Amino acid sequence: MALAIGVDIGGTNTRLGVVDSTGRVVERRRFATNAAAGPGPALERLAEKIAGLRRGRAVAAVGVGVAGLIDHRYGIVRVPPNLPGWHGTEVARELNERTGLPVRVTNDANAVTLGEWRHGAGEGCQDLFCLTLGTGVGGGAIVGGRLMTGRNGAAGELGHTVIFGNGLPCRCGGRGCLERYVGAAYVVKRARERVKAQVKRLTDHRDQLPMFDGVRADKPSLLLDICGPRLRGLTVKEIGQAARRRDPLALELVVEVGHYVGLGLVNVVALLDPERVVVGGGVAGLGAPLLKAIQRTVFRRCQLFDGRRLEVVFAKLGDDAGVVGAARWAEQPAESD
């Protein structure tokens, strides 16, 4: 059975694993990327981990997914938003020199897309869009059974499409980008702001309290019970937990995020006409209320395209998606770029 090693390099952690032809991760490794130290130490450590995974195995190639714009032909990182000092890093060449294995590099969202397409929630589709919701918002498209990368390796970057013409400023320099409304840090920031405002409102105006989804907001958000009065450690995980317990503030925020994601996906459907949309990443941990809100917005606004024939589902592979997809990318011929 053919084996490849898939690598998912993130700003915080790097994951890698040996992947067989069925998409099963035979063995895993993980280490802190320590992005601030630059690419040298991280690539050296990665080469050591690869050597350990290869021991006693016939590994054919290495595939690497990295956040940002990638030169697929030469395996060079061009624009790495979460990896300072990595601009221009020849990841393919450096890892090849350290390991002696063929190495191919792609964008991390493309790797996730390949993983879900070949072995996850998108299996069996010829036309698929995969959306990754995390610190950043990315995506990848399968059109006619082929991964679209684009001339500059930037195809599928849904996070920097505009949903509000003169909206909030984004880290990319634009305004109104989808990522600015549904990226994990921004979701958590809004939750903190709303809990603070809610506590003040409940203190000042006890006689006029709003309702959301049939639940009266007559007491502070459950997020205060879950995370404590200072909301230490608040992440999208806790927001999702509160929403599943029908906390009005958390539910309202999750539905809002789902609506914004849906607006972005409406444009994808109009442009690409996929048969299935797969939603993954940390923000997908907001759970069923998020998916329901996404579906509602997409189906209501895509009636021209007969939304009943479109599926919008959660991803299946979790943290393994990038590793599995990177391994599949390693096996594709270079001319498929």
Backbone hydrogen bonds in HBPLUS format (Angstrom, degrees):
<---DONOR---> <-ACCEPTOR-->    atom                        ^
c    i                          cat <-CA-CA->   ^        H-A-AA   ^      H-
h    n   atom  resd res      DA  || num        DHA   H-A  angle D-A-AA Bond
n    s   type  num  typ     dist DA aas  dist angle  dist       angle   num
A0060-ALA N   A0003-LEU O   2.93 MM  57  6.05 176.5  1.93 156.7 156.0     1
A0004-ALA N   A0019-VAL O   3.07 MM  15  5.44 156.9  2.13 148.4 155.7     2
A0019-VAL N   A0004-ALA O   2.77 MM  15  5.44 176.4  1.77 173.0 174.3     3
A0005-ILE N   A0061-ALA O   3.01 MM  56  6.44 167.4  2.03 157.8 160.9     4
A0063-GLY N   A0005-ILE O   2.89 MM  58  6.31 162.1  1.92 164.5 170.4     5
A0006-GLY N   A0017-GLY O   2.97 MM  11  5.57 155.2  2.03 162.0 165.8     6
A0017-GLY N   A0006-GLY O   3.00 MM  11  5.57 145.2  2.12 150.6 159.9     7
A0007-VAL N   A0063-GLY O   2.83 MM  56  6.10 137.0  2.02 146.9 160.7     8
A0065-GLY N   A0007-VAL O   2.79 MM  58  6.07 155.9  1.84 150.6 158.3     9
A0008-ASP N   A0015-ARG O   2.73 MM   7  5.11 166.7  1.74 159.4 160.8    10
A0015-ARG N   A0008-ASP O   2.96 MM   7  5.11 160.1  2.00 142.5 145.1    11
A0009-ILE N   A0065-GLY O   2.88 MM  56  6.10 163.6  1.91 175.3 175.4    12
A0010-GLY N   A0013-ASN O   2.92 MM   3  5.24 143.5  2.06 140.1 150.6    13
A0033-THR N   A0012-THR O   2.93 MM  21  5.49 156.8  1.99 124.2 130.9    14
A0014-THR N   A0031-PHE O   2.83 MM  17  5.50 164.3  1.86 169.1 174.4    15
A0031-PHE N   A0014-THR O   3.03 MM  17  5.50 153.7  2.10 149.9 158.2    16
A0016-LEU N   A0029-ARG O   3.06 MM  13  5.34 160.0  2.10 148.1 145.3    17
A0029-ARG N   A0016-LEU O   2.84 MM  13  5.34 149.4  1.93 157.8 154.3    18
A0018-VAL N   A0027-GLU O   2.95 MM   9  5.46 150.0  2.04 149.6 159.3    19
A0026-VAL N   A0018-VAL O   2.68 MM   8  5.38 143.7  1.80 156.1 166.0    20
A0020-ASP N   A0024-ARG O   3.00 MM   4  5.55 161.5  2.03 152.9 156.8    21
A0023-GLY N   A0020-ASP O   3.05 MM   3  5.52 166.0  2.07 117.8 121.7    22
A0037-ALA N   A0034-ASN O   2.99 MM   3  5.85 157.9  2.04 125.2 131.0    23
A0038-GLY N   A0035-ALA O   2.98 MM   3  5.53 165.2  2.00 119.0 123.3    24
A0043-LEU N   A0039-PRO O   2.86 MM   4  5.93 166.2  1.88 165.7 168.9    25
A0044-GLU N   A0040-GLY O   3.01 MM   4  6.17 153.5  2.08 152.4 160.3    26
A0045-ARG N   A0041-PRO O   2.97 MM   4  6.16 161.1  2.01 147.8 152.6    27
A0046-LEU N   A0042-ALA O   2.85 MM   4  6.03 154.1  1.92 144.8 153.0    28
A0047-ALA N   A0043-LEU O   2.91 MM   4  6.07 155.8  1.97 142.6 148.2    29
A0048-GLU N   A0044-GLU O   3.12 MM   4  6.44 150.0  2.22 142.5 150.2    30
A0049-LYS N   A0045-ARG O   2.98 MM   4  6.32 155.0  2.04 149.8 156.5    31
A0050-ILE N   A0046-LEU O   2.87 MM   4  6.14 157.3  1.92 153.2 159.9    32
A0051-ALA N   A0047-ALA O   2.96 MM   4  6.17 155.7  2.02 143.9 150.3    33
A0052-GLY N   A0048-GLU O   3.08 MM   4  6.41 150.8  2.17 143.4 150.7    34
A0053-LEU N   A0049-LYS O   3.00 MM   4  6.33 154.7  2.07 149.0 155.7    35
A0054-ARG N   A0050-ILE O   2.91 MM   4  6.11 145.0  2.03 150.3 160.1    36
A0057-ARG N   A0054-ARG O   2.75 MM   3  5.18 156.3  1.80 148.8 144.3    37
A0062-VAL N   A0102-PRO O   2.90 MM  40  6.22 157.7  1.95 160.7 168.1    38
A0104-ARG N   A0062-VAL O   3.01 MM  42  6.52 153.9  2.07 155.4 163.4    39
A0064-VAL N   A0104-ARG O   2.86 MM  40  6.26 149.5  1.95 154.5 163.3    40
A0106-THR N   A0064-VAL O   2.82 MM  42  6.24 153.9  1.89 163.7 172.6    41
A0066-VAL N   A0106-THR O   2.96 MM  40  6.39 154.9  2.03 153.5 160.0    42
A0108-ASP N   A0066-VAL O   2.99 MM  42  4.71 137.0  2.18 108.6 109.2    43
A0069-LEU N   A0079-VAL O   3.00 MM  10  4.94 143.0  2.14 127.6 132.7    44
A0078-ARG N   A0069-LEU O   2.88 MM   9  5.40 156.3  1.94 153.5 157.5    45
A0079-VAL N   A0069-LEU O   3.31 MM  10  4.94 159.7  2.35 125.5 129.8    46
A0071-ASP N   A0076-ILE O   2.83 MM   5  5.04 174.2  1.84 158.7 160.5    47
A0075-GLY N   A0071-ASP O   2.73 MM   4  5.49 125.2  2.03 149.3 165.6    48
A0076-ILE N   A0071-ASP O   3.22 MM   5  5.04 146.2  2.34 130.7 136.4    49
A0092-ALA N   A0075-GLY O   3.25 MM  17  4.80 169.8  2.26 133.6 136.5    50
A0077-VAL N   A0089-THR O   2.99 MM  12  5.39 162.3  2.02 149.9 152.8    51
A0088-GLY N   A0077-VAL O   2.66 MM  11  5.33 150.5  1.74 163.9 171.4    52
A0083-LEU N   A0080-PRO O   3.31 MM   3  5.29 170.5  2.32 109.4 111.9    53
A0086-TRP N   A0083-LEU O   3.11 MM   3  5.69 154.1  2.18 143.0 142.4    54
A0089-THR N   A0086-TRP O   2.95 MM   3  5.32 157.8  2.00 141.9 138.9    55
A0094-GLU N   A0090-GLU O   2.96 MM   4  6.10 173.5  1.97 163.2 165.4    56
A0095-LEU N   A0091-VAL O   2.98 MM   4  6.00 164.5  2.00 152.0 156.2    57
A0096-ASN N   A0092-ALA O   2.96 MM   4  5.98 153.2  2.03 144.4 152.5    58
A0097-GLU N   A0093-ARG O   2.93 MM   4  6.16 157.9  1.98 151.4 156.8    59
A0098-ARG N   A0094-GLU O   3.13 MM   4  6.30 143.6  2.27 136.6 146.1    60
A0099-THR N   A0095-LEU O   2.84 MM   4  5.91 144.0  1.97 148.1 157.0    61
A0100-GLY N   A0096-ASN O   2.69 MM   4  4.99 152.0  1.77 137.1 144.9    62
A0111-ALA N   A0107-ASN O   3.05 MM   4  6.42 150.8  2.13 149.4 158.0    63
A0112-VAL N   A0108-ASP O   2.99 MM   4  6.34 158.4  2.04 149.4 154.5    64
A0113-THR N   A0109-ALA O   2.92 MM   4  6.11 157.3  1.97 144.3 150.9    65
A0114-LEU N   A0110-ASN O   2.91 MM   4  6.20 161.0  1.95 151.0 155.1    66
A0115-GLY N   A0111-ALA O   2.95 MM   4  6.21 159.8  2.00 151.0 156.7    67
A0116-GLU N   A0112-VAL O   2.93 MM   4  6.19 169.2  1.94 159.3 160.7    68
A0117-TRP N   A0113-THR O   2.85 MM   4  5.91 151.8  1.93 147.9 156.8    69
A0118-ARG N   A0114-LEU O   2.91 MM   4  5.95 167.8  1.93 151.2 154.1    70
A0119-HIS N   A0115-GLY O   2.92 MM   4  5.79 158.3  1.97 146.7 153.6    71
A0120-GLY N   A0116-GLU O   2.94 MM   4  3.96 138.2  2.12 108.7 113.3    72
A0122-GLY N   A0116-GLU O   2.88 MM   6  5.28 147.1  1.99 125.8 129.8    73
A0123-GLU N   A0120-GLY O   3.23 MM   3  5.56 168.1  2.25 115.8 117.4    74
A0125-CYS N   A0122-GLY O   3.12 MM   3  5.78 161.4  2.15 143.6 143.8    75
A0145-GLY N   A0126-GLN O   2.79 MM  19  4.44 154.3  1.86 141.1 134.9    76
A0275-GLU N   A0127-ASP O   2.95 MM 148  5.69 159.7  2.00 134.6 138.0    77
A0128-LEU N   A0142-ILE O   2.84 MM  14  4.92 152.0  1.92 135.0 144.3    78
A0142-ILE N   A0128-LEU O   2.78 MM  14  4.92 170.2  1.79 150.7 154.1    79
A0129-PHE N   A0276-ARG O   3.11 MM 147  6.60 156.5  2.17 154.1 161.1    80
A0278-VAL N   A0129-PHE O   2.84 MM 149  6.29 159.3  1.88 155.0 162.1    81
A0130-CYS N   A0140-GLY O   2.88 MM  10  5.28 169.1  1.89 160.0 163.6    82
A0140-GLY N   A0130-CYS O   2.91 MM  10  5.28 145.8  2.02 145.1 155.1    83
A0131-LEU N   A0278-VAL O   2.74 MM 147  6.11 165.8  1.76 171.5 175.2    84
A0280-GLY N   A0131-LEU O   2.82 MM 149  6.13 167.8  1.84 169.7 174.0    85
A0132-THR N   A0138-GLY O   2.89 MM   6  5.14 171.5  1.90 133.7 136.6    86
A0138-GLY N   A0132-THR O   3.00 MM   6  5.14 152.4  2.08 142.4 149.8    87
A0133-LEU N   A0280-GLY O   2.79 MM 147  6.06 168.7  1.80 141.0 143.5    88
A0283-VAL N   A0133-LEU O   2.92 MM 150  5.26 162.3  1.95 138.3 141.9    89
A0134-GLY N   A0136-GLY O   2.86 MM   2  5.04 149.4  1.95 156.4 163.2    90
A0184-ALA N   A0134-GLY O   2.84 MM  50  5.39 169.7  1.85 132.5 135.9    91
A0148-MET N   A0141-ALA O   2.91 MM   7  5.65 169.3  1.92 166.8 168.2    92
A0143-VAL N   A0146-ARG O   2.89 MM   3  5.32 161.2  1.93 151.6 146.8    93
A0146-ARG N   A0143-VAL O   3.23 MM   3  5.32 137.6  2.42  99.7 110.8    94
A0155-ALA N   A0149-THR O   3.06 MM   6  4.99 166.8  2.08 132.2 127.9    95
A0153-GLY N   A0150-GLY O   3.26 MM   3  5.01 166.0  2.28 101.4 105.1    96
A0158-LEU N   A0156-GLY O   2.68 MM   2  5.48 134.1  1.88 113.3  97.8    97
A0160-HIS N   A0157-GLU O   3.32 MM   3  6.13 162.4  2.35 118.6 122.4    98
A0161-THR N   A0158-LEU O   3.03 MM   3  5.29 156.2  2.09 121.0 117.4    99
A0179-GLU N   A0159-GLY O   2.91 MM  20  4.55 168.3  1.92 136.5 132.9   100
A0178-LEU N   A0161-THR O   3.01 MM  17  6.11 150.2  2.10 172.2 177.2   101
A0163-ILE N   A0176-GLY O   2.90 MM  13  5.79 160.8  1.94 166.5 160.7   102
A0164-PHE N   A0176-GLY O   3.39 MM  12  4.54 151.6  2.47 124.9 128.4   103
A0167-GLY N   A0164-PHE O   3.25 MM   3  4.90 148.6  2.35 118.8 110.7   104
A0176-GLY N   A0168-LEU O   2.77 MM   8  5.06 163.8  1.80 140.0 144.1   105
A0170-CYS N   A0174-GLY O   2.86 MM   4  5.41 168.3  1.87 147.8 145.8   106
A0173-GLY N   A0170-CYS O   3.02 MM   3  5.62 167.2  2.03 119.6 123.7   107
A0180-ARG N   A0177-CYS O   3.02 MM   3  5.45 135.1  2.22 108.8 120.4   108
A0181-TYR N   A0178-LEU O   2.91 MM   3  5.49 159.9  1.95 118.9 125.6   109
A0182-VAL N   A0178-LEU O   3.12 MM   4  6.36 140.3  2.28 149.7 161.3   110
A0183-GLY N   A0179-GLU O   2.87 MM   4  4.90 146.7  1.98 136.5 136.2   111
A0186-TYR N   A0183-GLY O   3.06 MM   3  5.46 120.8  2.42 109.2 123.5   112
A0187-VAL N   A0183-GLY O   3.02 MM   4  6.27 153.1  2.09 156.8 165.4   113
A0188-VAL N   A0184-ALA O   3.00 MM   4  6.25 166.1  2.02 157.1 160.1   114
A0189-LYS N   A0185-ALA O   2.97 MM   4  6.10 153.5  2.04 139.9 147.8   115
A0190-ARG N   A0186-TYR O   3.01 MM   4  6.20 158.8  2.05 144.6 149.2   116
A0191-ALA N   A0187-VAL O   3.02 MM   4  6.29 152.8  2.10 145.8 153.6   117
A0192-ARG N   A0188-VAL O   3.00 MM   4  6.30 160.0  2.04 153.4 157.6   118
A0193-GLU N   A0189-LYS O   3.04 MM   4  6.30 165.4  2.06 151.7 155.5   119
A0194-ARG N   A0190-ARG O   2.92 MM   4  6.06 156.3  1.98 148.6 154.9   120
A0195-VAL N   A0191-ALA O   2.96 MM   4  6.13 155.6  2.02 151.0 157.1   121
A0196-LYS N   A0192-ARG O   3.09 MM   4  6.27 167.5  2.11 152.1 155.5   122
A0197-ALA N   A0193-GLU O   3.01 MM   4  6.23 159.1  2.05 144.0 150.0   123
A0198-GLN N   A0194-ARG O   2.79 MM   4  5.87 150.1  1.88 141.0 150.0   124
A0199-VAL N   A0195-VAL O   2.94 MM   4  6.18 163.7  1.97 155.7 158.3   125
A0200-LYS N   A0196-LYS O   3.23 MM   4  6.46 159.7  2.27 144.6 149.9   126
A0201-ARG N   A0197-ALA O   2.93 MM   4  6.16 155.9  1.99 146.3 153.3   127
A0202-LEU N   A0198-GLN O   2.83 MM   4  6.05 163.1  1.86 159.0 162.9   128
A0203-THR N   A0199-VAL O   3.05 MM   4  6.14 143.1  2.19 139.2 149.0   129
A0204-ASP N   A0200-LYS O   2.94 MM   4  6.14 152.4  2.02 146.5 153.9   130
A0205-HIS N   A0201-ARG O   2.72 MM   4  5.58 157.0  1.77 154.3 159.3   131
A0217-ALA N   A0210-PRO O   2.98 MM   7  5.78 167.4  2.00 157.3 161.4   132
A0212-PHE N   A0215-VAL O   2.92 MM   3  5.30 164.0  1.95 143.2 146.6   133
A0215-VAL N   A0212-PHE O   2.92 MM   3  5.30 163.9  1.95 116.4 121.8   134
A0218-ASP N   A0216-ARG O   2.93 MM   2  5.54 134.2  2.14 103.9  90.4   135
A0224-LEU N   A0221-SER O   3.10 MM   3  5.94 159.6  2.14 120.5 124.2   136
A0225-ASP N   A0222-LEU O   2.90 MM   3  5.08 124.9  2.21 101.4 116.1   137
A0226-ILE N   A0222-LEU O   2.88 MM   4  6.21 156.8  1.94 155.9 163.3   138
A0227-CYS N   A0223-LEU O   2.89 MM   4  5.81 165.5  1.91 144.7 148.7   139
A0228-GLY N   A0224-LEU O   2.86 MM   4  4.81 131.3  2.10 118.8 129.0   140
A0231-LEU N   A0228-GLY O   2.93 MM   3  5.22 161.8  1.96 116.8 122.2   141
A0234-LEU N   A0231-LEU O   3.32 MM   3  5.58 146.5  2.44 132.4 126.9   142
A0239-ILE N   A0235-THR O   3.27 MM   4  6.65 157.0  2.32 147.1 153.8   143
A0240-GLY N   A0236-VAL O   2.89 MM   4  6.06 160.0  1.93 149.8 154.4   144
A0241-GLN N   A0237-LYS O   2.97 MM   4  6.21 150.2  2.06 141.9 150.7   145
A0242-ALA N   A0238-GLU O   2.94 MM   4  6.19 159.9  1.98 148.8 152.9   146
A0243-ALA N   A0239-ILE O   2.95 MM   4  6.19 154.6  2.02 146.6 154.1   147
A0244-ARG N   A0240-GLY O   2.95 MM   4  6.17 156.7  2.01 149.3 154.6   148
A0245-ARG N   A0242-ALA O   3.11 MM   3  5.08 134.2  2.32  94.3 107.3   149
A0247-ASP N   A0242-ALA O   2.99 MM   5  5.42 162.3  2.02 146.8 147.6   150
A0246-ARG N   A0243-ALA O   2.85 MM   3  4.87 151.6  1.93 110.0 112.9   151
A0251-LEU N   A0247-ASP O   2.85 MM   4  5.95 166.2  1.87 165.1 169.8   152
A0252-GLU N   A0248-PRO O   2.96 MM   4  6.04 163.2  1.99 148.7 152.9   153
A0253-LEU N   A0249-LEU O   3.10 MM   4  6.34 157.2  2.16 146.9 152.8   154
A0254-VAL N   A0250-ALA O   2.91 MM   4  6.12 163.9  1.93 154.8 159.1   155
A0255-VAL N   A0251-LEU O   2.94 MM   4  6.12 166.4  1.96 155.3 158.7   156
A0256-GLU N   A0252-GLU O   3.04 MM   4  6.17 151.2  2.13 140.1 148.2   157
A0257-VAL N   A0253-LEU O   2.92 MM   4  6.22 161.0  1.95 153.6 158.0   158
A0258-GLY N   A0254-VAL O   2.89 MM   4  6.13 162.2  1.92 151.3 156.6   159
A0259-HIS N   A0255-VAL O   2.92 MM   4  6.13 148.8  2.01 143.0 151.4   160
A0260-TYR N   A0256-GLU O   3.04 MM   4  6.38 159.3  2.08 151.6 156.2   161
A0261-VAL N   A0257-VAL O   2.93 MM   4  6.21 163.3  1.96 155.7 160.3   162
A0262-GLY N   A0258-GLY O   2.87 MM   4  6.02 156.9  1.93 144.2 151.2   163
A0263-LEU N   A0259-HIS O   2.93 MM   4  6.27 147.3  2.04 146.7 155.3   164
A0264-GLY N   A0260-TYR O   3.19 MM   4  6.57 157.2  2.24 149.0 153.7   165
A0265-LEU N   A0261-VAL O   2.99 MM   4  6.32 156.0  2.05 150.6 157.9   166
A0266-VAL N   A0262-GLY O   2.88 MM   4  6.10 141.1  2.03 148.9 158.9   167
A0269-VAL N   A0265-LEU O   2.88 MM   4  6.17 161.7  1.91 157.4 160.8   168
A0270-ALA N   A0266-VAL O   3.03 MM   4  6.27 156.0  2.09 144.5 151.0   169
A0271-LEU N   A0267-ASN O   3.04 MM   4  6.21 147.3  2.15 143.3 151.5   170
A0272-LEU N   A0268-VAL O   2.79 MM   4  5.81 169.7  1.80 161.4 164.1   171
A0273-ASP N   A0269-VAL O   2.94 MM   4  4.69 143.9  2.08 118.9 128.7   172
A0311-GLU N   A0275-GLU O   3.20 MM  36  6.43 159.3  2.25 134.4 140.4   173
A0277-VAL N   A0311-GLU O   2.76 MM  34  6.13 152.3  1.83 151.7 161.2   174
A0313-VAL N   A0277-VAL O   2.90 MM  36  6.31 163.5  1.93 170.6 173.6   175
A0279-VAL N   A0313-VAL O   2.85 MM  34  6.20 154.5  1.92 153.3 161.9   176
A0315-ALA N   A0279-VAL O   2.86 MM  36  5.50 145.3  1.98 137.2 132.4   177
A0284-ALA N   A0281-GLY O   2.99 MM   3  5.51 140.8  2.15 112.3 123.4   178
A0285-GLY N   A0282-GLY O   2.94 MM   3  5.50 157.9  1.99 112.7 120.1   179
A0286-LEU N   A0283-VAL O   3.00 MM   3  5.83 161.9  2.04 122.8 124.8   180
A0287-GLY N   A0284-ALA O   3.06 MM   3  5.99 169.6  2.07 122.7 125.8   181
A0290-LEU N   A0287-GLY O   2.95 MM   3  5.57 130.6  2.20 116.7 128.9   182
A0291-LEU N   A0287-GLY O   3.27 MM   4  6.66 158.2  2.32 148.5 154.5   183
A0292-LYS N   A0288-ALA O   2.92 MM   4  6.06 166.3  1.93 159.5 163.2   184
A0293-ALA N   A0289-PRO O   3.12 MM   4  6.21 154.9  2.18 137.7 143.9   185
A0294-ILE N   A0290-LEU O   2.93 MM   4  6.23 158.4  1.98 155.3 161.6   186
A0295-GLN N   A0291-LEU O   2.89 MM   4  6.09 172.3  1.90 156.2 158.2   187
A0296-ARG N   A0292-LYS O   2.95 MM   4  6.10 157.2  2.00 144.9 151.5   188
A0297-THR N   A0293-ALA O   3.14 MM   4  6.35 165.9  2.16 148.9 151.4   189
A0298-VAL N   A0294-ILE O   2.95 MM   4  6.16 172.9  1.95 161.2 163.5   190
A0299-PHE N   A0295-GLN O   2.85 MM   4  5.85 171.4  1.86 155.3 158.2   191
A0300-ARG N   A0296-ARG O   3.06 MM   4  5.99 154.1  2.13 140.7 148.1   192
A0301-ARG N   A0297-THR O   3.12 MM   4  6.14 149.8  2.22 143.7 151.1   193
A0302-CYS N   A0298-VAL O   2.93 MM   4  5.86 117.1  2.34 143.9 158.8   194
A0305-PHE N   A0302-CYS O   2.94 MM   3  5.44 144.7  2.07 112.0 121.8   195
A0306-ASP N   A0303-GLN O   3.07 MM   3  5.01 164.5  2.10 110.2 110.4   196
A0309-ARG N   A0306-ASP O   2.97 MM   3  6.04 174.2  1.97 136.0 137.6   197
A0310-LEU N   A0307-GLY O   2.99 MM   3  5.13 162.5  2.02 110.0 115.4   198
A0320-ASP N   A0317-LEU O   3.16 MM   3  5.49 145.2  2.29 138.6 133.9   199
A0321-ALA N   A0318-GLY O   3.19 MM   3  5.81 167.1  2.20 119.1 123.0   200
A0324-VAL N   A0320-ASP O   2.86 MM   4  5.99 173.7  1.86 169.6 171.1   201
A0325-GLY N   A0321-ALA O   2.88 MM   4  5.96 165.2  1.90 151.9 156.7   202
A0326-ALA N   A0322-GLY O   2.94 MM   4  5.93 151.9  2.02 138.2 146.0   203
A0327-ALA N   A0323-VAL O   3.08 MM   4  6.31 153.2  2.16 145.2 151.9   204
A0328-ARG N   A0324-VAL O   3.10 MM   4  6.46 150.5  2.19 144.1 152.1   205
A0329-TRP N   A0325-GLY O   2.88 MM   4  6.17 150.0  1.97 146.2 155.0   206
A0330-ALA N   A0326-ALA O   3.00 MM   4  6.28 146.1  2.12 143.9 152.3   207
A0331-GLU N   A0328-ARG O   3.11 MM   3  5.33 138.7  2.29 100.9 112.0   208
A0332-GLN N   A0329-TRP O   3.15 MM   3  5.32 150.3  2.24 103.8 112.4   209
A0336-SER N   A0333-PRO O   2.98 MM   3  5.75 167.0  2.00 124.3 128.2   210
A0337-ASP N   A0334-ALA O   3.16 MM   3  5.87 169.0  2.18 123.8 125.1   211
